[in-house]
């Protein structure tokens, strides 16, 4: 009788294959990533350092969005507004009222989490394109608030004078220092997302995504889990928005329009929806293409942007990470066949 090897949704590949993990490799990679901004400074690559900070910030939003889209199988096209709530919270609390940076960040994360949780309530009644439209509606309501509530947000004039903080007595005013901080936060968010993905909660979200009725029969409270998925995603968006405010030091509603929500969803598609590393890969790949390649052909920028997404959907629907995994598995299968047939 042929022996079968069961697999479990959400269990890490290292656990399934029995391959030992080497924590020193991860530690070395983390150290290299944290040192990279300073090294780039010494090489005179000041714009690249500034650009990397944006990549890290947008990657954090993409990781949070993937909890909704990738793990839960729902749709949200209103994350730019949540991102904006986190940013404006810092601007109002710190620049307007003079509170310390950590107060602004806490307020931003908490407020964004509450709004994201409220955004998730309609997911109990509707799904698919209807949920997408509802999240778009939420996004427009928040965007119009940022524009029209000039007594709070200063409207189109924006909020100026957001100063970068000092952390443990170390000033983050220099671009390389703040970029190092954003890299560290992204690394922490990556491991948080990874733990969520492989946890019991993450497996429950996947079960709900595949078949909600089956998940209910297993005792999973899908209503609660849907709202929790939106709330957790809001934590990531609020944190990223707080960092964005300190990075840009100036806020305007135009930075948080509907197009940015589409960008966040595009990052997931390019990188690979539901893959642990996909949101980061997609953000770095697509946003770098937009800034370095597509900008050289500004009149065709949006055409190239859309065409690249269409190509991915047609030829690599699993995204860059999904395609890489398929290629690796194909190579491994060929290697096993060749070794078994000398």
C-alpha positions in Angstrom: 0.0 0.0 0.0 1.4 3.3 -1.1 2.2 5.7 1.8 0.7 9.2 1.6 2.1 12.2 3.2 -0.5 14.5 4.7 0.0 18.2 4.6 -1.6 21.0 6.7 -2.8 24.4 5.6 -0.7 27.1 7.2 2.2 24.9 8.3 5.5 26.2 7.3 7.4 24.4 4.5 10.3 23.8 6.8 8.1 21.8 9.2 6.7 19.7 6.4 10.0 18.8 4.8 11.8 18.3 8.0 14.6 20.6 7.0 16.4 22.2 10.0 16.2 25.9 10.3 19.3 28.0 10.7 18.5 31.1 12.8 22.0 32.5 12.1 21.1 32.9 8.4 18.1 35.0 9.3 20.1 37.0 11.8 22.8 37.7 9.2 20.2 38.8 6.6 18.5 41.1 9.1 21.8 42.7 10.0 22.6 43.3 6.3 19.2 44.9 5.7 19.6 47.2 8.7 23.0 48.3 7.7 22.1 48.8 4.0 20.7 52.4 4.5 24.0 53.6 6.1 26.1 51.9 3.4 24.0 53.5 0.7 24.6 56.9 2.4 28.3 56.4 2.2 28.0 55.6 -1.5 26.1 58.9 -2.0 22.8 57.3 -3.0 20.6 59.7 -1.1 17.5 59.3 -3.3 17.6 55.5 -3.1 17.6 55.7 0.7 14.6 58.0 0.7 12.9 55.7 -1.9 13.5 52.5 0.2 11.6 54.1 3.1 8.5 54.4 0.9 8.9 50.8 -0.3 9.0 49.6 3.3 6.0 51.7 4.4 3.9 50.6 1.4 5.0 46.9 2.0 3.6 47.1 5.6 0.2 48.2 4.2 0.3 45.4 1.6 1.1 42.8 4.4 -2.0 44.0 6.3 -4.2 44.0 3.2 -3.2 40.4 2.5 -4.8 39.3 5.8 -8.1 40.3 4.2 -7.5 39.4 0.6 -5.0 36.5 0.8 -5.8 34.7 4.0 -9.5 35.5 4.3 -10.6 35.6 0.6 -12.4 39.0 1.0 -11.8 42.2 -0.9 -10.9 45.7 0.2 -10.3 48.7 -2.1 -10.3 51.3 0.6 -7.0 50.9 2.3 -5.6 54.2 1.2 -8.1 55.8 3.5 -7.0 53.7 6.5 -3.4 54.6 5.6 -4.5 58.2 5.6 -6.1 58.0 9.0 -2.9 56.7 10.5 -0.9 59.5 8.8 -3.3 62.3 9.7 -3.5 61.1 13.3 0.2 61.7 13.7 0.0 65.1 11.9 -2.8 66.3 14.1 -1.6 64.9 17.4 2.1 65.7 17.0 2.4 68.7 14.6 -0.8 70.5 15.5 -1.0 69.8 19.2 2.6 69.1 20.0 2.4 65.6 21.6 5.3 63.2 21.5 5.6 60.9 18.4 4.7 57.8 20.3 1.4 59.3 21.3 0.6 60.1 17.7 1.5 56.6 16.6 -0.6 55.0 19.2 -3.6 57.2 18.4 -3.1 56.5 14.7 -3.0 52.8 15.1 -6.0 52.6 17.5 -8.2 54.9 15.4 -7.3 53.1 12.2 -8.0 49.7 13.9 -11.5 50.9 15.0 -12.4 52.3 11.6 -11.1 49.1 9.8 -13.2 47.0 12.2 -16.3 49.1 11.3 -15.4 48.6 7.7 -15.4 44.9 8.2 -18.9 44.8 9.6 -20.5 44.9 6.1 -18.5 41.7 5.3 -21.0 39.9 7.5 -23.8 40.6 5.0 -22.1 41.0 1.6 -19.1 39.6 -0.3 -17.3 39.8 -3.6 -17.9 42.9 -5.7 -20.5 44.3 -3.3 -18.0 44.3 -0.5 -15.5 45.9 -2.8 -17.9 48.7 -3.5 -18.6 49.2 0.2 -14.9 49.5 1.0 -14.6 52.0 -1.9 -17.5 53.9 -0.3 -15.8 53.9 3.1 -12.6 55.2 1.4 -14.4 58.1 -0.3 -16.1 59.1 3.0 -12.8 59.3 4.8 -11.1 61.1 1.8 -13.9 63.7 1.7 -13.5 64.2 5.4 -9.8 64.9 5.0 -10.7 67.4 2.3 -13.6 69.2 3.9 -12.9 69.1 7.6 -10.5 71.9 7.3 -10.8 72.9 11.0 -9.2 69.5 11.9 -7.2 68.4 8.8 -6.5 71.9 7.3 -8.1 70.6 4.0 -6.2 71.2 0.8 -3.6 73.3 2.7 -2.4 70.2 4.4 -0.5 69.7 7.6 3.1 71.0 7.7 5.9 70.8 10.2 5.8 67.1 11.2 9.2 66.5 12.8 10.9 63.1 12.7 11.3 61.6 16.2 14.2 60.6 18.3 14.2 57.0 19.5 16.1 56.1 22.7 18.0 59.4 22.4 18.9 58.7 18.7 17.6 61.3 16.2 15.9 59.9 13.2 16.0 63.2 11.3 18.6 61.9 8.8 17.1 60.0 5.9 19.3 57.0 6.4 18.4 56.8 10.1 14.7 57.0 9.5 15.0 54.5 6.7 16.8 52.1 9.0 13.9 52.5 11.4 11.3 51.7 8.7 13.3 48.6 7.6 13.3 47.4 11.2 9.5 48.0 11.5 8.9 46.1 8.2 11.0 43.2 9.4 8.9 43.1 12.6 5.7 43.3 10.6 6.8 40.5 8.3 7.4 38.1 11.2 4.1 39.2 12.7 2.3 38.5 9.5 4.1 35.2 9.1 3.1 34.1 12.6 -0.5 35.1 11.9 -0.5 33.2 8.7 0.8 29.9 10.2 -1.2 30.3 13.5 -4.5 28.6 14.3 -6.1 31.9 13.5 -4.5 32.0 10.1 -5.6 28.4 9.3 -9.1 29.3 10.3 -9.1 32.2 7.9 -7.9 30.0 5.1 -10.6 27.4 5.9 -13.2 30.2 5.8 -11.7 31.4 2.5 -12.0 27.9 0.9 -15.5 27.0 2.1 -17.3 29.1 4.7 -20.0 26.5 5.4 -17.4 23.9 6.1 -15.6 26.3 8.4 -18.8 26.9 10.3 -19.3 23.1 10.7 -15.8 23.0 12.3 -16.9 25.5 14.9 -15.2 28.5 13.4 -17.0 31.8 14.1 -16.7 33.2 10.7 -18.5 36.5 11.6 -16.0 37.2 14.3 -13.0 36.1 12.2 -14.0 38.4 9.3 -14.2 41.4 11.6 -10.9 40.5 13.3 -9.2 40.2 9.9 -10.2 43.8 9.0 -9.1 45.0 12.5 -5.7 43.3 12.2 -5.3 44.8 8.7 -6.1 48.2 10.2 -3.2 47.8 12.7 -0.7 47.4 9.8 -2.3 50.3 7.8 -2.3 52.6 10.9 1.4 51.9 11.7 2.4 52.4 8.1 0.4 55.7 7.9 2.2 56.9 11.0 5.6 56.2 9.4 4.5 57.9 6.2 3.7 61.1 8.1 7.2 61.2 9.6 8.8 60.3 6.3 7.0 62.9 4.2 6.8 65.6 7.1 3.8 67.1 5.1 0.3 65.7 4.6 -2.3 66.5 1.9 -5.5 64.6 1.0 -4.1 64.0 -2.5 -1.7 61.5 -1.1 -4.5 59.2 -0.1 -6.8 59.0 -3.1 -8.6 56.0 -4.6 -5.6 55.3 -6.9 -3.4 54.4 -3.9 -5.9 51.8 -2.8 -5.7 50.2 -6.3 -1.9 50.3 -6.0 -2.0 48.4 -2.7 -4.1 45.7 -4.3 -1.8 45.6 -7.4 1.2 45.0 -5.1 -0.5 41.8 -3.9 -1.4 40.6 -7.4 2.1 41.2 -8.7 3.8 39.6 -5.6 1.4 36.8 -5.1 -1.9 36.9 -3.1 -1.8 34.7 0.0 2.0 34.2 0.0 3.9 35.2 3.0 6.6 37.1 1.1 4.4 38.1 -1.9 3.2 41.5 -0.6 6.8 42.7 0.0 8.1 41.4 -3.4 5.1 42.9 -5.2 5.6 46.3 -3.6 9.3 46.5 -4.3 8.9 45.2 -7.9 5.9 47.2 -9.1 6.7 50.5 -7.3 10.3 50.4 -8.5 9.2 49.8 -12.0 6.8 52.8 -11.7 9.5 55.1 -10.4 12.5 54.1 -12.4 11.2 52.7 -15.6 7.7 53.8 -16.3 8.5 57.4 -15.3 10.9 57.5 -18.3 7.9 57.0 -20.5 5.5 59.3 -18.6 3.0 59.6 -21.4 2.6 55.8 -21.4 3.0 55.3 -17.6 -0.6 54.2 -16.8 -0.7 52.0 -19.9 2.5 50.2 -18.9 1.3 49.9 -15.3 -2.0 48.3 -16.3 -0.4 46.1 -19.0 2.1 44.7 -16.5 -0.7 43.7 -14.2 -2.6 42.0 -17.1 0.6 40.1 -18.1 0.9 38.8 -14.5 -2.7 37.7 -14.3 -2.5 35.9 -17.6 0.9 34.2 -17.4 1.7 34.0 -13.7 -1.6 34.3 -11.8 0.1 33.2 -8.7 2.4 36.3 -8.8 6.1 36.4 -8.7 6.4 34.4 -5.5 3.8 31.8 -6.6 5.6 31.4 -10.0 9.0 31.0 -8.2 7.5 28.3 -5.9 6.1 26.5 -8.9 9.4 26.7 -10.7 11.3 25.4 -7.7 8.9 22.5 -7.2 9.3 21.6 -10.9 13.1 21.6 -10.6 12.8 19.4 -7.5 10.5 16.9 -9.2 12.9 16.6 -12.2 15.8 16.2 -9.8 14.0 13.4 -8.0 13.1 11.7 -11.2 16.6 11.9 -12.6 18.0 10.5 -9.3 15.6 7.6 -9.3 16.3 6.7 -12.9 20.1 6.8 -13.2 
